[in-house]
Amino acid sequence: MLMRDYVILSIETHLFFARIMKEHSLFLEAGFPCCEKEYIEEADRFRRKFEELLRDVLKIAEGSIHESVLNSGELITEFTIFAEKKTETLSGIPIDSDISRITRQLPCNCIQSENRSLYQPVQRINERALGLLNELIHFKECILCKMVNGQLFTTNYPLLIEHITREARLYRDIVEQIMANRSISYQNLYETEAFWNQIMMEHAWFIRGLLDPSEEQLIETADQFSRDYAQLINMACQQNCRANAMTEKALDETLKYRDFKAAGTKGILDCRISSIILPLLADHVLREANHYIRVLETGRTR
């Protein structure tokens, strides 16, 4: 891998995934009862550590991000800052929205042709991220183990803990491959689609389970998306479609799903949807859909 590609891929990876990790930590923190002080404090520590990582990445990010990433809506959406502010008010957990403001202001200029001076700072960030991820994955695994054994209560589903652990492992795998100088251009699109189709299906399950029972139409729509992604997963397992056709089907489905999530995020922020969904969680799953769309579109053009 060229040094230039190493720097760009590292920065783009952290700008998306480190934000996802800090929000996972916030959702964990918000879900524990007040008697679980040690778990709350540990989740808060991870939230602050990933915020620090993001701030340091942003200091060196300008000129090292592809325009397709900046314009994808995977780093920030039109709703993110409002969702952060509202979630901070509702949960009492502080959120550094300056990170989002700086991200929003990143210029869509050309990639720097030479960024040799960034290699060592990026290498140190990659090492920090790996250390943090190993700790966070262990923390999540411990939470899940105690939950399934009836030793810990949280308002987060066991499947959600498993879900966010898989995402943390993916982040770790990508960083490890970058540091080993292997190209992470999603060359194995089959595996990438399988991972994100599973994630999208589970998002639908979580949305359904967090909506108020009175929101019958939204619950049915979420159910339909879960069935559609289950069908995509089943078709891929049975190899009923050519790879290109599967990518097109996944892209078409995720574009529709993205619109549903965007409407849902706006509805939650405008208090028009009855649910127990934190506003930032709604924006979080929207950004993950945007990321998957960008990955699919990139894979389709190769």
LINPE-V364687 format. One record per helix or strand of 2 or more residues. SS is the DSSP state (alpha for helix, beta for strand). FROM is the first residue (numbers start at 0). TO is the last residue. If there is no record, write none. Layout:
ss = {SS | SS}
from = {FROM | FROM}
to = {TO | TO}
This chain:
ss = {alpha | alpha | alpha | alpha | alpha | alpha | alpha | alpha | alpha | alpha | alpha}
from = {2 | 36 | 66 | 79 | 97 | 117 | 157 | 188 | 215 | 242 | 278}
to = {30 | 58 | 69 | 90 | 103 | 147 | 178 | 209 | 237 | 268 | 299}
